[in-house]
Amino acid sequence: MCYSRKDLQRSKLYVSFVGEEGLDYSGPSREFFFLVSRELFNPYYGLFEYSANDTYTVQISPMSAFVDNHHEWFRFSGRILGLALIHQYLLDAFFTRPFYKGLLRIPCDLSDLEYLDEEFHQSLQWMKDNDIDDMLDLTFTVNEEVFGQVGLCVPILHDSHQQGKFGYHDNHIVIRWFWAAVERFNNEQRLRLLQFVTGTSSIPYEGFASLRGSNGPRRFCVEKWGKVTSLPRAHTCFNRLDLPPYPSFSVLYEKMLTAVEETSTFGLE
């Protein structure tokens, strides 16, 4: 990180591991890039997340804004990518098509949205492929109540690397169903839910606002993820519950109950 870009471009990188005598005729360097990339692009560290379509291609996570020194970490990630290209070494990482387009400064189109939010992409694609003049009356506006006053709000959609997925808001119907389900849970089920999302069934002395993650304070949050047939999943390092957009309260309640009562182990994707 201390070297200039020009110095890195014109210099050969040699790697040696502590306690190992092997000379670097590409073997140690190849292993170095493999090991570094496997950790650096691991979604559990918060800088990157899995695509909406699979669990092996990654893209920049909207949660990365909460990672300490995230700009420096991304600068470091870029240098690792650049050095791997210069030295022609493979990385243990696969990126989404929009991510590659961003690196190459190629404009994204509607098809790229599928990697960020599959359900939203399908909805927009259907509207594009069908005549909806007599079927739907849609505008890019919403009535919002603020301090007791109802006004017309025009939402602005930013680039997905800045704004993240098109997820839930506080008054979203799925979020309201979620809290209704929590209210219906008995105390044992609520403790299991807390264990499922945070990795512990106890809360800090100061309350929920003081929950901590892998690298500092991390509030309990719910994010839109997955298909309606999926079970909820949790990221205990970030106190995050990934909740699919279930079509009804009864489906949501059943899926949540299954998740908190029948899962008791940690897993890696």
Backbone torsions as a table, in degrees:
resi	resn	phi	psi	omega
1	MET	NA	-20.0	-178.4
2	CYS	-83.8	-17.6	-177.3
3	TYR	-84.2	152.0	176.3
4	SER	-73.8	164.3	179.5
5	ARG	-62.9	-39.8	-179.2
6	LYS	-65.3	-39.9	178.9
7	ASP	-62.8	-39.7	179.8
8	LEU	-68.7	-33.7	-178.2
9	GLN	-71.4	-33.0	-173.5
10	ARG	-103.2	1.1	-177.9
11	SER	-108.7	149.0	176.8
12	LYS	-90.5	131.1	179.5
13	LEU	-90.4	126.6	175.3
14	TYR	-117.3	138.3	-175.5
15	VAL	-120.3	136.1	170.4
16	SER	-134.2	139.7	-179.6
17	PHE	-98.1	139.3	179.9
18	VAL	-60.2	129.9	178.6
19	GLY	84.5	1.8	178.3
20	GLU	-120.1	138.3	-174.3
21	GLU	-97.0	-2.9	-174.7
22	GLY	-63.9	137.9	175.7
23	LEU	-83.5	149.3	-174.7
24	ASP	-87.2	90.7	170.6
25	TYR	-105.8	37.5	177.3
26	SER	103.2	-26.1	-178.9
27	GLY	-61.9	-57.3	178.2
28	PRO	-59.1	-40.7	178.8
29	SER	-63.6	-42.3	179.2
30	ARG	-61.0	-42.0	178.6
31	GLU	-68.5	-38.1	179.1
32	PHE	-58.1	-50.2	-179.2
33	PHE	-64.6	-37.1	178.8
34	PHE	-63.6	-47.5	-176.8
35	LEU	-68.9	-42.9	-179.4
36	VAL	-63.8	-45.1	-178.0
37	SER	-67.3	-34.5	179.3
38	ARG	-62.4	-37.3	178.4
39	GLU	-80.7	-43.9	-172.6
40	LEU	-62.7	-38.6	-176.3
41	PHE	-99.9	14.7	176.0
42	ASN	-71.4	120.0	-177.6
43	PRO	-58.7	-21.5	-176.6
44	TYR	-72.0	-9.3	176.4
45	TYR	-93.2	-5.1	169.4
46	GLY	93.4	-11.9	179.9
47	LEU	-78.6	-35.5	-177.5
48	PHE	-126.6	160.7	177.9
49	GLU	-137.3	161.8	178.2
50	TYR	-73.8	154.2	173.4
51	SER	-61.7	161.2	176.6
52	ALA	-70.2	-14.1	-173.4
53	ASN	-102.2	-18.4	-174.8
54	ASP	-157.5	-176.5	179.7
55	THR	-124.5	37.2	173.9
56	TYR	-137.7	-24.2	173.5
57	THR	-92.1	140.5	-175.6
58	VAL	-123.1	162.0	176.6
59	GLN	-147.8	171.3	-179.6
60	ILE	-64.0	134.7	-177.7
61	SER	-90.8	138.5	173.9
62	PRO	-64.1	-20.6	177.8
63	MET	-75.1	-9.5	-177.2
64	SER	-63.9	-23.0	179.3
65	ALA	-61.9	-19.9	-179.0
66	PHE	-94.7	0.0	177.9
67	VAL	-84.9	132.7	179.4
68	ASP	-59.3	133.4	177.9
69	ASN	55.9	39.3	-174.7
70	HIS	-64.0	-30.1	177.9
71	HIS	-65.0	-39.9	177.9
72	GLU	-68.3	-36.7	178.0
73	TRP	-64.3	-39.9	178.6
74	PHE	-69.8	-35.6	175.3
75	ARG	-62.5	-42.3	176.9
76	PHE	-63.2	-41.5	178.5
77	SER	-60.1	-42.4	178.6
78	GLY	-62.7	-37.9	178.6
79	ARG	-67.4	-38.7	176.9
80	ILE	-62.5	-43.4	177.3
81	LEU	-61.1	-45.2	-179.0
82	GLY	-63.4	-44.6	179.5
83	LEU	-64.5	-37.3	178.2
84	ALA	-63.9	-39.2	178.2
85	LEU	-67.6	-44.0	-179.3
86	ILE	-62.1	-43.2	-176.9
87	HIS	-90.9	-3.9	176.4
88	GLN	61.0	49.9	175.4
89	TYR	-111.8	147.9	179.2
90	LEU	-83.1	149.6	175.9
91	LEU	-110.9	151.4	175.6
92	ASP	-87.5	63.4	-177.5
93	ALA	-157.3	141.9	176.1
94	PHE	-129.3	132.8	-175.2
95	PHE	-110.0	160.4	178.3
96	THR	-75.3	161.6	179.7
97	ARG	-60.7	-43.2	176.9
98	PRO	-60.0	-32.6	178.5
99	PHE	-65.9	-46.2	177.7
100	TYR	-62.2	-39.9	178.3
101	LYS	-62.4	-38.5	177.6
102	GLY	-63.4	-41.5	178.2
103	LEU	-63.6	-36.2	-176.8
104	LEU	-91.9	0.6	-178.9
105	ARG	58.1	39.9	175.5
106	ILE	-99.2	130.9	-178.6
107	PRO	-60.3	142.2	176.1
108	CYS	-87.0	157.9	176.7
109	ASP	-130.4	-175.1	-174.2
110	LEU	-59.5	-36.3	-177.7
111	SER	-62.6	-26.2	-179.6
112	ASP	-70.8	-21.5	-179.8
113	LEU	-64.5	-22.4	-179.7
114	GLU	-58.5	-31.9	-178.4
115	TYR	-76.9	-19.5	-178.4
116	LEU	-95.6	-42.3	-179.4
117	ASP	-152.9	96.7	-172.6
118	GLU	-61.8	-42.7	-178.3
119	GLU	-64.6	-44.2	179.8
120	PHE	-64.6	-39.2	177.7
121	HIS	-62.3	-43.1	179.5
122	GLN	-62.6	-38.9	179.4
123	SER	-64.5	-46.6	179.8
124	LEU	-67.1	-37.5	179.5
125	GLN	-65.5	-38.9	178.2
126	TRP	-63.9	-42.1	178.1
127	MET	-63.3	-34.8	180.0
128	LYS	-72.1	-35.2	-174.8
129	ASP	-86.3	-12.6	-175.0
130	ASN	-123.2	155.0	176.4
131	ASP	-81.6	109.7	-174.6
132	ILE	-109.4	9.6	-176.6
133	ASP	-58.3	-39.8	-177.1
134	ASP	-100.0	4.5	-175.4
135	MET	-110.9	-37.9	-174.5
136	LEU	-129.4	145.8	175.9
137	ASP	-120.8	87.6	-172.7
138	LEU	-113.4	140.7	171.4
139	THR	-134.3	162.4	176.7
140	PHE	-91.7	51.5	178.4
141	THR	-137.0	160.8	178.0
142	VAL	-150.0	143.3	174.7
143	ASN	-82.8	125.2	-176.2
144	GLU	-123.3	134.3	177.6
145	GLU	-96.7	121.3	179.5
146	VAL	-129.7	119.6	-178.7
147	PHE	51.6	41.8	175.3
148	GLY	83.5	-4.7	179.8
149	GLN	-107.6	133.6	179.1
150	VAL	-97.4	124.5	-179.8
151	GLY	-133.1	168.4	-180.0
152	LEU	-91.9	124.1	-177.5
153	CYS	-116.2	134.0	176.3
154	VAL	-108.1	105.5	-178.4
155	PRO	-70.4	147.3	176.7
156	ILE	-112.8	127.6	-179.6
157	LEU	-96.5	121.4	179.5
158	HIS	-95.2	174.0	175.1
159	ASP	-58.0	141.7	-172.6
160	SER	-62.6	-30.0	178.2
161	HIS	-67.8	-21.7	179.5
162	GLN	-93.6	-39.3	-170.7
163	GLN	-101.8	-18.2	-179.0
164	GLY	82.4	-165.6	-178.9
165	LYS	-72.7	158.3	174.8
166	PHE	-77.2	92.2	-169.5
167	GLY	-107.0	-148.4	-176.1
168	TYR	-90.9	155.6	168.0
169	HIS	-119.9	172.0	-171.5
170	ASP	-56.2	-33.8	-175.3
171	ASN	-102.3	12.7	178.9
172	HIS	-62.7	144.0	-175.5
173	ILE	-60.1	-36.6	179.4
174	VAL	-66.6	-37.7	177.5
175	ILE	-67.2	-39.0	177.8
176	ARG	-65.3	-39.9	176.3
177	TRP	-64.4	-38.0	179.8
178	PHE	-59.2	-49.0	-178.6
179	TRP	-69.6	-31.0	174.4
180	ALA	-64.9	-37.8	177.4
181	ALA	-66.4	-41.1	178.2
182	VAL	-61.9	-39.6	177.8
183	GLU	-64.3	-33.9	179.7
184	ARG	-75.9	-26.0	178.6
185	PHE	-60.3	147.6	169.3
186	ASN	-82.4	176.1	-175.0
187	ASN	-61.5	-37.7	179.2
188	GLU	-63.6	-42.1	179.9
189	GLN	-68.2	-34.9	177.1
190	ARG	-66.1	-39.3	176.5
191	LEU	-64.0	-39.4	178.1
192	ARG	-65.4	-37.6	176.9
193	LEU	-63.2	-44.0	178.3
194	LEU	-62.0	-41.7	177.2
195	GLN	-63.5	-41.2	-177.6
196	PHE	-62.6	-40.9	-173.5
197	VAL	-89.0	-37.9	-173.1
198	THR	-107.4	-12.1	-178.4
199	GLY	86.6	-0.2	177.6
200	THR	-147.1	147.7	-179.2
201	SER	-92.9	5.8	177.2
202	SER	-113.5	157.6	179.3
203	ILE	-117.0	155.9	-180.0
204	PRO	-59.6	157.7	179.1
205	TYR	-57.1	-35.5	-177.9
206	GLU	-79.1	-8.4	178.9
207	GLY	105.5	-173.6	-174.8
208	PHE	-60.7	-32.3	-177.6
209	ALA	-62.3	-17.7	-177.4
210	SER	-103.3	13.0	175.2
211	LEU	-58.1	142.6	-178.1
212	ARG	-119.3	148.7	176.5
213	GLY	-108.7	-155.4	-175.7
214	SER	-71.3	-22.8	-177.0
215	ASN	-139.7	43.4	176.1
216	GLY	124.3	-170.2	179.9
217	PRO	-56.1	135.7	-179.0
218	ARG	-148.5	111.6	-175.9
219	ARG	-74.8	154.4	173.8
220	PHE	-64.0	129.9	-179.3
221	CYS	-144.0	157.4	178.7
222	VAL	-122.0	128.8	-178.2
223	GLU	-123.6	146.1	177.5
224	LYS	-73.9	128.8	-179.0
225	TRP	-161.5	148.4	167.1
226	GLY	83.1	179.3	179.2
227	LYS	-97.4	164.6	-175.8
228	VAL	-67.5	-14.7	177.6
229	THR	-87.8	-8.6	-176.0
230	SER	-83.3	154.5	169.6
231	LEU	-83.0	154.8	172.9
232	PRO	-60.7	151.4	174.4
233	ARG	-129.6	159.0	-175.2
234	ALA	-127.5	150.1	172.9
235	HIS	-119.1	94.1	-174.7
236	THR	-66.3	-23.0	177.7
237	CYS	-67.1	-23.6	-175.9
238	PHE	-121.0	7.3	-178.8
239	ASN	52.7	42.5	-174.7
240	ARG	-118.0	133.9	174.7
241	LEU	-106.2	121.0	174.8
242	ASP	-91.4	115.2	-172.2
243	LEU	-118.5	116.6	178.3
244	PRO	-64.1	157.3	-179.3
245	PRO	-80.3	75.2	-175.9
246	TYR	-64.3	147.7	-174.0
247	PRO	-79.8	-13.6	-177.8
248	SER	-153.6	162.5	179.0
249	PHE	-64.1	-39.6	-176.9
250	SER	-63.3	-39.6	177.6
251	VAL	-66.5	-45.4	179.0
252	LEU	-59.7	-44.8	-178.0
253	TYR	-62.8	-43.4	-179.2
254	GLU	-64.8	-43.4	-179.1
255	LYS	-66.9	-42.1	179.5
256	MET	-64.6	-41.2	-179.7
257	LEU	-62.9	-42.2	178.1
258	THR	-62.7	-42.3	-177.6
259	ALA	-63.8	-43.7	-174.2
260	VAL	-82.9	-22.8	-176.0
261	GLU	-100.3	-18.2	-174.1
262	GLU	-120.6	10.9	175.2
263	THR	-120.5	132.1	-177.2
264	SER	-143.9	12.4	-178.3
265	THR	-129.6	158.4	174.4
266	PHE	-89.2	149.4	179.0
267	GLY	-139.3	160.7	175.1
268	LEU	-119.1	136.1	179.4
269	GLU	-90.4	NA	NA
